[in-house]
Amino acid sequence: MPRLCQTDGLTEDQTEILKAVRQFVDEQIIPVAQELEHADEYPTEIIEGLKELGVFGLMIPEEYGGLGESLLTYALVVEEIARGWMSVSGVINTHFIVAYMLIQHGTEEQKQKYLPRMATGDVRGAFSMSEPALGSDVSAVSTKATVTQQGADGAALEYSITGQKMWLTNGATSTLVAVLTKTDEGADSVYRNMTTFLVEKEAGFGETAQGVTVPGKIDKMGYKGVETTELILEDHRISADQILGGVPGKGFFQMMDGVEVGRVNVAARACGLAWRGFELGVAYAQQRKTFGKVIAEHQAVLFRIAEMATKVEVAHTMMVRAARLKDTGQRLDVEAGMAKMVASEYANEVVEDSFRIHGGYGYSKEYEIERLMREVKFMLIGEGTSDIQKMIIGRSLLKEYKLR
């Protein structure tokens, strides 16, 4: 058992799950990741294998057909998968966020309708908050849901949604999208005039539902294999029953809850990338010889290896702590932000150090480290940049440590 990325206090079930996932990663993901990534090819067989392992229903309660595991278990599974190929963990991430939001905020009817099929992977989720003109500034959301039909009591029965969404992971393969919109609830705060809708669509590109269009894949420097898309809504008619939780005006708070666990997820993905970067670097350093000895014996490289391993451990430890805190039901903005910031920054540094150890070969597409160099950059911006995390952390700490 490798020394790094060990987690104390795991149950026998957690240990067995991680063992099965690690074996799957070593045997089914790592051997094919390079070829699929360079071809930008969707990992269909890998996804089918993860369905069989139960990964898509890992945190969905047993009563809805899932495994009922904790966020910690899920984060550790994501770390293992990202170690093999980060894009695969992305396929699961947004699906999981939508399932989590349904578990926490959905009506019982919505849970019964979607969670059993999400647990098997037959319904695949996507999470849609960003727009072409906004990312972390959620208050600037412009996609609008307007009431088109009311009941005798004045309650909304149907809405029309119009707007343009951006950066949907699983935008084409998903069949259920949690979409944040602006609504008019008459509240004095913009944050209470937002609503999350559960938009159903067909998988694929083009017009995938009435008034719902997925134009095509966005070409990216990394994070290949899994598709990232826009989502265009033009007078999409949707029942009020599809409002997450059944009550409008709660969308911002629901989305922020989802983003919080999403930040733990991105931290876990960054940990996986850092872990793999270290493995590749320490292995190459024991094979490459210069000046009559393997480069691992040169102090400059030896020190680099020591620093890389330490950063891997720090990132893993903070990610685990954040996941465990979220499992207790506590508010997690500071801890999730810290874990995401440290894990993404350290992953970037570890992978770059591994790239340097590889020398000229690291620049070749034949070597895995070249792929990691492109993938790790996404960790710096996904679920909010480090600058956004610092704002969240700093503001929260000022409230906590306010002078009396």
NULO-882458 format. One record per residue (C-alpha): x, y, z. Coordinates in steps of 0.05 Angstrom, whole numbers, plus 32768, in hexadecimal, padded with zeros to 4 digits. Example, Ala and Ser with C-alpha at 12.3 -4.5 7.8 and 13.67 -1.06 7.14 Angstrom:
BEGIN
80F67FA6809C/81117FEB808F/
***
This chain:
BEGIN
800080008000/801E80447FEC/803080738025/800E80B18009/7FC380C28009/7FB180928042/7F7280A3806A/7F6A808E80B3/7F2A807480D1/7F0980578093/7ED58020809B/7EDD7FDC807B/7EAA7FEE8046/7ED0802E8034/7F118009802F/7EF37FD48002/7ED380097FD5/7F15802E7FCD/7F3A7FED7FC0/7F097FDB7F88/7F0D80217F69/7F5980227F6C/7F5C7FDF7F49/7F2C7FF87F14/7F5680377F0A/7F9780107F03/7F7A7FDD7ED4/7F4480017EAD/7F54804C7EAD/7F9F80597EAE/7FAF80297E74/7F7E804D7E44/7F7C80957E5F/7FB480AF7E32/7F9480957DF1/7F4E80AC7E03/7F6580F07E1C/7F8E81007DDE/7F5380EB7DB2/7F2381147DDE/7EF880D57DDF/7EC180CA7E12/7ED480907E41/7E9580677E36/7EB180247E4E/7ED080447E8C/7E8D80647E9E/7E6980227E96/7E9B80037EC5/7E9180397EF9/7E45802E7EF4/7E507FE57F05/7E7B7FF97F40/7E4180247F5A/7E6980657F57/7E2F808D7F3A/7E04807D7F76/7E3B807F7FAA/7E1B80B57FD7/7DD380AA7FC3/7DAD808C7FFE/7D9F80417FFD/7D54804E7FFD/7D5C806D7FB7/7D8980367F9D/7DCD80527FAE/7E05803C7FDD/7DF780718012/7E418082801C/7E5E80C28039/7E7D80FE8016/7EC080E68030/7EB880A4800C/7EA480C87FCD/7EDE80F97FD1/7F1080C07FDA/7EF3809B7F9F/7EF980DB7F75/7F4180E27F8A/7F4F809B7F72/7F2C80A67F30/7F4E80E97F23/7F9180C67F2F/7F80809C7EF3/7F6180D17EC6/7F4581137EE0/7F1081177EA8/7EEE80D87EC1/7EE480F77F06/7EC481327EE3/7E8F81057EC5/7E7A80F27F0B/7E8281367F2D/7E48815D7F10/7E1C81207F12/7E2B811A7F5C/7E1E81647F6A/7DD8815E7F4B/7DCA811F7F73/7DE381407FB3/7DB6817D7FA7/7D7B814F7F9C/7D8A81297FDD/7D9281698005/7D5D81967FE6/7D2F816E7FB8/7CE7815D7FC7/7CD781147FD6/7CB7810E7F91/7CF681297F70/7D2280F97F97/7CF680BD7F84/7CF480D47F3B/7D3F80DE7F30/7D6C80BF7F65/7D6180757F56/7D7380807F0D/7DAD80AE7F1F/7DC880777F4D/7DCE80487F11/7DE8807E7EE3/7DAB80797EB6/7D9C80C27EC5/7DDA80EC7EC1/7DDE81307EE2/7DFE81727ECE/7E0481B27EF7/7DF981F67ED6/7E0882367EFA/7E3B825C7ECF/7E2A82877E92/7E5582A77E5C/7E5A82E77E85/7E5E82CA7ECB/7E8382957EF1/7E8B829E7F3C/7E6082DE7F3C/7E1F82B77F43/7DF782F67F52/7DFF83097F08/7DD682CE7EEF/7DAD82E57EB3/7D8982A57E9E/7D4082B57EAE/7D0582897EC1/7CC282AC7EB7/7C7F82937ECF/7C5382817E93/7C19825E7EB6/7BFA82677EFB/7BC782417F22/7B86825C7F40/7BAB826D7F80/7BE082947F5A/7C1682607F63/7C4482557F27/7C3682167F00/7C66821F7EC5/7CA382487EB3/7CC8825C7E74/7D14825C7E79/7D4082857E4A/7D8B828F7E4F/7DD082747E3F/7DF882487E6E/7E4382387E69/7E7682047E7F/7E4881C87E88/7E71818A7E96/7E47814F7E7B/7E1F81827E53/7E11814F7E1C/7E10810D7E41/7DE481277E7A/7D99811E7E7B/7D8981487EB8/7DA6818E7EC2/7DA081B87F01/7D9A81FE7EE4/7D9F823E7F0D/7D7182757EF5/7D5A82BA7F09/7D1182BD7F1F/7CE682F57F39/7CD482E47F81/7CCF832D7F96/7D0783247FC9/7D34835E7FDB/7D7283347FD0/7D8A831B7F8C/7D9E82DA7FAE/7D5582CC7FC0/7D3E82D87F79/7D6182997F5D/7D4382557F51/7D6182117F3E/7D3A81EA7F09/7D4381A17EF9/7D4481A17EAD/7D3B815F7E8A/7D5981537E45/7D72811D7E16/7DBC810B7E12/7DE181287DD6/7DED81697DB1/7DBC81977D8E/7D7481A17DA6/7D70816F7DDF/7D2C81867DFB/7CF881BA7DEA/7D1D81FC7DED/7D5E81DB7E05/7D9C81DA7DD8/7DE281BF7DE4/7E0B81DE7DAB/7E4A81B37DAE/7E8981A57DD4/7EB781DD7DEC/7EFE81CC7DD7/7F2C81CE7E14/7F7781C97E22/7F6B81907E52/7F31816D7E75/7F2481477E35/7EF8810A7E2A/7EC081287E53/7E99815E7E2E/7E9181A67E46/7E5981CC7E24/7E2B82087E23/7DE182017E30/7DB0822F7E0C/7D6982357E25/7D3582597DFA/7CEF825C7E16/7CF882187E37/7CB682077E57/7CBC81E37E9A/7C8C81D07ED0/7C9181F07F15/7C9881A87F2F/7CDF81A97F12/7CF681DF7F43/7D2881BF7F71/7D0681B87FB4/7CC481D17F97/7CCD82197FB0/7CEA82517F86/7D1D82837FA0/7D4B82507FC1/7D7882427F86/7DB582697F9C/7DBA82467FDF/7DAE82027FBF/7DE5820F7F8C/7E1682277FC0/7E0B81E77FE8/7E1A81C07FA8/7E5881EB7F9A/7E7281DD7FE1/7E7481927FD5/7E8D81A07F8F/7EC981C37FAD/7ED881867FD7/7ED2815E7F97/7F02818B7F70/7F3281877FAB/7F2E813B7FA6/7F3B813D7F5B/7F77816B7F66/7F91813A7F9B/7F8B81017F68/7FB281297F35/7FE8813B7F67/7FED80F37F7E/7FF680DA7F36/802781127F27/805180FC7F62/804E80B37F4D/806680C37F07/809D80F17F1F/80B980C37F54/80B880897F23/80DB80AF7EEB/810F80CA7F1C/812580837F2B/812B80707EE2/814E80AB7EC2/819A80AF7ECB/81C780EB7EC7/821080F37EDB/821580A97EEC/81D980A27F1B/818D80A47F1A/817480EB7F21/814F80DA7F61/819380D87F82/81A281207F6F/8190814D7FAA/8169817E7F7E/813A81477F67/813781257FAB/812081667FCC/80EC816F7F96/80D1812A7FA3/80CD81387FEE/80A7817A7FE2/807781597FB1/806581217FE2/805A8153801A/802B817C7FEF/8004813E7FDB/7FFB812C8024/7FE681738039/7FB281778001/7F9781328010/7F918140805B/7F6B81828050/7F3D8162801D/7F2C8129804E/7F1F815A8087/7EF08184805C/7EC981468045/7EC2812D808C/7EA9817080A4/7E758173806D/7E5E812E8081/7E4C814A80C6/7E1D817C80A5/7E4681B980B7/7E4D81F8808C/7E8D81EE8065/7E9E822D803D/7EE18239805F/7EF981F18063/7EE181DF801C/7F01821F8001/7F4382108025/7F4481C8800D/7F3581DB7FC6/7F6882147FC4/7FA181EC7FE3/7F9381AC7FBC/7F8F81D07F79/7FCC81FB7F85/7FF681C27FA0/7FDF81937F68/7FF681C77F36/803A81CC7F58/804381807F60/803281717F18/806181A87F00/8099818C7F2B/808C81487F0E/808E81687EC9/80D181877ED9/80EC81447EF1/80D881257EAE/8101815A7E89/80F7815D7E3E/80CE811C7E3F/8099813F7E68/808A816B7E2C/807B812E7E01/803481157DF9/804E80CE7E01/805780DB7E4C/801C80DE7E7B/8037811B7EA0/802881467E62/7FDE81367E6A/7FE081457EB4/800081897EA7/7FC3819C7E7D/7F90817D7EAB/7FA9819C7EEC/7F9E81E37ED3/7F5381D87ED5/7F5881CB7F20/7F6F82137F29/7F2D822F7F0D/7EF881F87F17/7EC482077F4E/7EE3824C7F58/7F2A82657F51/7F5B826A7F8C/7F4C82B57F8E/7F0282A67F98/7F1382737FCF/7F3E82A77FF2/7F0582D97FF1/7ED582A6800F/7F0782908043/7F1D82D68055/7ED782F2805D/7EC182B78088/7EFE82BD80B4/7EF3830880BE/7EAD82F880D8/7EC982C18105/7F0182EC8121/7EDF832F8121/7EFA835E8156/7ECB8367818F/
***
